[in-house]
Amino acid sequence: MLDPEVVSQLLVRRRRDDPLRELTPREREVLSLMAEGRSNTAIARILVVSDGAVEKHVRNIFTKLQLPPDEEQHRRVLAVLAYLGS
């Protein structure tokens, strides 16, 4: 039988190791649509929300996936790759 404290620590560590687990269901939905190649405007139309709402979700996704602005890397592509690799 496993010690409940050990199991708890493993689960906490696993959650920390996978930043995708930090995303809300809506952020996951937005990321899924990003993975389909949809623009923010198209995502807004599909989800029946404003472009601003989608932009907020995308910013939150970048933050939670620890993807700061970088001139040499495309954060949207990196976020989608993380999603597809999960």
N, C-alpha and C positions, 0 to 999 in steps of 0.2 A: 504494500500500500504506500502511495506517495504522500509525503508530508504536505498538507494543504498550503502551508507557507511557501514551500518550494514551487508548487504549482502556480500559486498566485504571482510569485516573482517572475516565473517564466512567461506567464500571460502578459504581465505588465511590460516586460522587456520586449516581447513580440510586438505589442502595440506600439511601443516607441520605435522599434526597428522598421515598421511599415507605416510611413506617413500617410499613405492612402486611407488608413483606418481612421484618420482624424477628419476626413472629409464628411460633410453632411450628405444625406441622400440627394439633395438638390445639387450640391457641388459635384457629386458622382455623376448625376444625370448630365450636367453641363460638360463634364470631362468626357463622358461617353460620346456626346454629340461632337465635341472637338475632335475626338478620335475618328469620327466619320468624315472629318474634313469640313465641317460646317463653320461658317463665319459667325461672329457674335450676333449679327443682325438676323441670320437664319435661325440661330439658337433661340433668340428672343421671340421670333415668330412662332416657332414650334412649341415653346413653353408658355406662350401667351404672357410674356413679361416685357418690360422695357429693355432697351439696349443697355441702359445704365445698370439695371439689375444683373444682367449677364456679365457686364464688366466687373461689377463688385464680386460676383462669384468667381470669376477668373482670377482676380487679384487674390482672393482668399485661397484659391487652389495653389497659386504660385507661392504664397506665404507658407501654407501648410506643408508644401512639398520642398520648402527651403530652396526656392529658385529666385534669387534676387536678380534685379536687372543686370544684364551683362551684354556688352556690345558684341561679344564673340560667340554667344550661344543664343539660340532661339528658345525662350522659355516655354512657349506653347508646344513646340516639338518635344522638348524634354518632359513636359508634363504628360503628353500623350504616350511617350515611350514608357514612362513609369507605370501608367495605367495599363498598357498592353502587356507589360512584363509582370503584372501582379497576378 
